[in-house]
Amino acid sequence: MRLPRVHLLAAGAFALGALGPVTAQVTPPSEPIPALDLGLRPSVTMPGEAPPRWSLAERMRHYKVPGVAIAIVRNGEVVLSTGYGLREAGTGERVDGDTLFSVGSISKVVTAATTLRLVAGGRLDLDRNVDDYLKRWKLPATSGMPRPGVSLRMLMSHTAGLGVHGFADYRPDEPMPTLVQVLEGAKPAKNEAVRFKHAPGSVNDYSGGGVTVEQLAIEDATGRPLADLARTEVFEPLGMARSTFESPLSAVRGNIAKAHDGNSAPTAGPRGWESFAEAGASGLWTSANDLGRFVAGLIQSYQGRSPYLPQALATAMMTEVSPSVFGLGPRLGGSGMGRHFFHMGANESYLAFMEGYPETGDGFVILTNGSNGVPLVAEIRNALADTIGLGAHPELRSAGLRMAPSPDFAGRYRLDAAVPIHLRRGIADSFEHETLQIEIDGTAVRLALPGQPSATPLVPVGPGQFAYLGLYTFTLDFRRDAWGIVQGITLSLPEANSVAYYVRE
């Protein structure tokens, strides 16, 4: 049931409060978004199931997420920001559009915008070796790369070849490392050292370590900390009055969504929230209203309606850097009017998502304060994207098997490295497996991956075609040749326009 686009902001009742007390309490929002009343849905519907349409209230209870904040962007303007539920479970402290949340890796896009403003001002060069800017730390040389050539363009698009995907949070009683300690993996930092995994420019490999190098570079080049740079280059120009890279966040800021575990229990006491040593990669605190303004500012710059970023730089920000699926900061998807930029943020106790459509001016922001937020955020995203109506996140209706799967699907398959990395693109980052094993058990087809304790059932979507459900939805097509022999599997990630091939061993 696709809700008409014009209904997103229509007036109407939103009966969240009538559902009774629950573990994860839900209170009515300050303003209604009817698309979230019986509009939430999964990304995949199983065979024989009627497509469910849930309310936000019931899914917040289901996932035990106490609070959610949402902003809506139309025509490049924030038209609504509101809150649902509580800042802290068991209290009467309601979330609203100005409540501060940790937004994890969405920080990377704000850091990228800070960098691009400095580029626009002539203070940085996108394609200069960042070692020319670095003073406190240098890129780690290797025997094959005595002077690594890494640019800001590479760091922002996750093509620099550096490792360390993400970082652990720091509890209130834990010491915070310096940025150099983070890069060196030296105590009290919790991560391994940031080192090269690939030659620069050769592969898309998501790297919070690389963005930490970006942060150090812009700080060393300007002599100013990121918190100060972001304030003058992003927060003040876009009217983001509540946003900050302060860490640890001071309680005097007020109206803060506190951290919760998977059972909706407050955690990270006594303060109530964690800290983040690598601010540029994961340390931003912001509100739905502020982050909506950020999405709107990028859209207006792309459309040439705002001087915030030069239109050429805004366009570059939203253009993929080959072989990556990222532009200069955001991830990119879709085509035509449905082309969109987006990013998820996932810290230990907070999940967040932002998405913008630069051609139409639509967009939205979702913030949550519970560690079970990933599936909830996906369901909310589906509802809001359905309402925009540009097909960015279509529902996959699975097909039941009409006969048992062919037993010769079973076997071990190896990645065909001859498929160019420019075709594998996002798969090279989000499906980093050299081999895979297919198991057949009656009518079930299972995928076993290296390092995983058990095989995962695949969802049939057509004859010889199955879906693997995770953070992203992959499709596996078994390839049978003209002699009737299964030769391999084509693995596709449609949303990233990426494909790989696995040859049967």
ChimeraX attribute file (.defattr): number of C-alpha atoms within 10 A of each C-alpha:
attribute: neighborCount
match mode: 1-to-1
recipient: residues
	/A:1	10
	/A:2	12
	/A:3	17
	/A:4	12
	/A:5	16
	/A:6	9
	/A:7	14
	/A:8	19
	/A:9	16
	/A:10	12
	/A:11	11
	/A:12	11
	/A:13	11
	/A:14	20
	/A:15	15
	/A:16	18
	/A:17	14
	/A:18	11
	/A:19	12
	/A:20	9
	/A:21	11
	/A:22	14
	/A:23	16
	/A:24	25
	/A:25	26
	/A:26	28
	/A:27	24
	/A:28	18
	/A:29	23
	/A:30	14
	/A:31	18
	/A:32	22
	/A:33	23
	/A:34	19
	/A:35	25
	/A:36	23
	/A:37	19
	/A:38	17
	/A:39	22
	/A:40	25
	/A:41	25
	/A:42	20
	/A:43	18
	/A:44	16
	/A:45	17
	/A:46	16
	/A:47	15
	/A:48	10
	/A:49	9
	/A:50	8
	/A:51	15
	/A:52	13
	/A:53	16
	/A:54	18
	/A:55	22
	/A:56	25
	/A:57	26
	/A:58	18
	/A:59	18
	/A:60	26
	/A:61	17
	/A:62	14
	/A:63	19
	/A:64	26
	/A:65	32
	/A:66	35
	/A:67	33
	/A:68	33
	/A:69	29
	/A:70	27
	/A:71	26
	/A:72	28
	/A:73	24
	/A:74	18
	/A:75	16
	/A:76	27
	/A:77	19
	/A:78	23
	/A:79	14
	/A:80	19
	/A:81	27
	/A:82	23
	/A:83	27
	/A:84	27
	/A:85	27
	/A:86	25
	/A:87	29
	/A:88	25
	/A:89	24
	/A:90	15
	/A:91	9
	/A:92	12
	/A:93	16
	/A:94	24
	/A:95	29
	/A:96	26
	/A:97	23
	/A:98	21
	/A:99	26
	/A:100	29
	/A:101	30
	/A:102	35
	/A:103	29
	/A:104	29
	/A:105	27
	/A:106	27
	/A:107	26
	/A:108	28
	/A:109	23
	/A:110	23
	/A:111	30
	/A:112	27
	/A:113	26
	/A:114	23
	/A:115	31
	/A:116	27
	/A:117	22
	/A:118	19
	/A:119	16
	/A:120	17
	/A:121	11
	/A:122	9
	/A:123	13
	/A:124	20
	/A:125	18
	/A:126	18
	/A:127	12
	/A:128	14
	/A:129	17
	/A:130	26
	/A:131	18
	/A:132	12
	/A:133	20
	/A:134	18
	/A:135	12
	/A:136	11
	/A:137	17
	/A:138	18
	/A:139	20
	/A:140	17
	/A:141	12
	/A:142	11
	/A:143	6
	/A:144	8
	/A:145	12
	/A:146	10
	/A:147	14
	/A:148	19
	/A:149	17
	/A:150	22
	/A:151	21
	/A:152	29
	/A:153	27
	/A:154	28
	/A:155	29
	/A:156	30
	/A:157	30
	/A:158	32
	/A:159	29
	/A:160	30
	/A:161	23
	/A:162	27
	/A:163	20
	/A:164	21
	/A:165	16
	/A:166	18
	/A:167	23
	/A:168	16
	/A:169	21
	/A:170	21
	/A:171	19
	/A:172	16
	/A:173	11
	/A:174	11
	/A:175	13
	/A:176	22
	/A:177	19
	/A:178	15
	/A:179	19
	/A:180	18
	/A:181	18
	/A:182	24
	/A:183	26
	/A:184	17
	/A:185	18
	/A:186	15
	/A:187	14
	/A:188	14
	/A:189	23
	/A:190	17
	/A:191	19
	/A:192	16
	/A:193	18
	/A:194	22
	/A:195	19
	/A:196	20
	/A:197	13
	/A:198	15
	/A:199	16
	/A:200	20
	/A:201	22
	/A:202	16
	/A:203	23
	/A:204	29
	/A:205	29
	/A:206	27
	/A:207	25
	/A:208	25
	/A:209	30
	/A:210	30
	/A:211	32
	/A:212	25
	/A:213	30
	/A:214	27
	/A:215	26
	/A:216	27
	/A:217	24
	/A:218	24
	/A:219	21
	/A:220	18
	/A:221	17
	/A:222	14
	/A:223	11
	/A:224	12
	/A:225	15
	/A:226	24
	/A:227	20
	/A:228	15
	/A:229	21
	/A:230	23
	/A:231	19
	/A:232	14
	/A:233	20
	/A:234	22
	/A:235	24
	/A:236	12
	/A:237	15
	/A:238	19
	/A:239	15
	/A:240	19
	/A:241	15
	/A:242	19
	/A:243	23
	/A:244	23
	/A:245	24
	/A:246	16
	/A:247	17
	/A:248	17
	/A:249	20
	/A:250	10
	/A:251	11
	/A:252	7
	/A:253	11
	/A:254	10
	/A:255	18
	/A:256	25
	/A:257	30
	/A:258	27
	/A:259	30
	/A:260	28
	/A:261	18
	/A:262	14
	/A:263	15
	/A:264	25
	/A:265	17
	/A:266	22
	/A:267	18
	/A:268	18
	/A:269	13
	/A:270	10
	/A:271	16
	/A:272	17
	/A:273	27
	/A:274	26
	/A:275	23
	/A:276	25
	/A:277	24
	/A:278	31
	/A:279	26
	/A:280	30
	/A:281	30
	/A:282	29
	/A:283	28
	/A:284	28
	/A:285	24
	/A:286	25
	/A:287	32
	/A:288	31
	/A:289	29
	/A:290	26
	/A:291	31
	/A:292	30
	/A:293	24
	/A:294	27
	/A:295	30
	/A:296	28
	/A:297	25
	/A:298	28
	/A:299	31
	/A:300	23
	/A:301	21
	/A:302	25
	/A:303	17
	/A:304	16
	/A:305	15
	/A:306	15
	/A:307	12
	/A:308	20
	/A:309	24
	/A:310	17
	/A:311	19
	/A:312	12
	/A:313	18
	/A:314	23
	/A:315	20
	/A:316	16
	/A:317	28
	/A:318	24
	/A:319	19
	/A:320	19
	/A:321	20
	/A:322	19
	/A:323	22
	/A:324	29
	/A:325	27
	/A:326	28
	/A:327	24
	/A:328	29
	/A:329	29
	/A:330	28
	/A:331	22
	/A:332	24
	/A:333	21
	/A:334	18
	/A:335	12
	/A:336	8
	/A:337	14
	/A:338	21
	/A:339	18
	/A:340	24
	/A:341	25
	/A:342	22
	/A:343	21
	/A:344	21
	/A:345	21
	/A:346	20
	/A:347	24
	/A:348	20
	/A:349	28
	/A:350	27
	/A:351	28
	/A:352	28
	/A:353	25
	/A:354	25
	/A:355	24
	/A:356	29
	/A:357	28
	/A:358	26
	/A:359	17
	/A:360	18
	/A:361	21
	/A:362	23
	/A:363	28
	/A:364	27
	/A:365	30
	/A:366	28
	/A:367	31
	/A:368	35
	/A:369	34
	/A:370	32
	/A:371	21
	/A:372	23
	/A:373	25
	/A:374	19
	/A:375	15
	/A:376	25
	/A:377	23
	/A:378	20
	/A:379	23
	/A:380	25
	/A:381	25
	/A:382	23
	/A:383	28
	/A:384	24
	/A:385	24
	/A:386	25
	/A:387	20
	/A:388	24
	/A:389	16
	/A:390	19
	/A:391	16
	/A:392	20
	/A:393	19
	/A:394	14
	/A:395	15
	/A:396	14
	/A:397	17
	/A:398	18
	/A:399	17
	/A:400	14
	/A:401	16
	/A:402	9
	/A:403	8
	/A:404	12
	/A:405	18
	/A:406	14
	/A:407	13
	/A:408	13
	/A:409	22
	/A:410	18
	/A:411	14
	/A:412	16
	/A:413	19
	/A:414	17
	/A:415	21
	/A:416	15
	/A:417	13
	/A:418	8
	/A:419	13
	/A:420	12
	/A:421	20
	/A:422	17
	/A:423	16
	/A:424	25
	/A:425	24
	/A:426	28
	/A:427	24
	/A:428	22
	/A:429	17
	/A:430	14
	/A:431	15
	/A:432	13
	/A:433	14
	/A:434	14
	/A:435	17
	/A:436	19
	/A:437	17
	/A:438	19
	/A:439	20
	/A:440	18
	/A:441	11
	/A:442	10
	/A:443	13
	/A:444	15
	/A:445	22
	/A:446	20
	/A:447	16
	/A:448	17
	/A:449	18
	/A:450	13
	/A:451	7
	/A:452	8
	/A:453	8
	/A:454	11
	/A:455	15
	/A:456	18
	/A:457	18
	/A:458	19
	/A:459	25
	/A:460	23
	/A:461	20
	/A:462	14
	/A:463	15
	/A:464	16
	/A:465	17
	/A:466	22
	/A:467	21
	/A:468	18
	/A:469	15
	/A:470	8
	/A:471	10
	/A:472	13
	/A:473	15
	/A:474	20
	/A:475	21
	/A:476	23
	/A:477	18
	/A:478	19
	/A:479	20
	/A:480	15
	/A:481	10
	/A:482	7
	/A:483	6
	/A:484	8
	/A:485	11
	/A:486	17
	/A:487	15
	/A:488	24
	/A:489	24
	/A:490	16
	/A:491	23
	/A:492	21
	/A:493	20
	/A:494	15
	/A:495	18
	/A:496	19
	/A:497	15
	/A:498	19
	/A:499	22
	/A:500	24
	/A:501	21
	/A:502	23
	/A:503	18
	/A:504	20
	/A:505	11
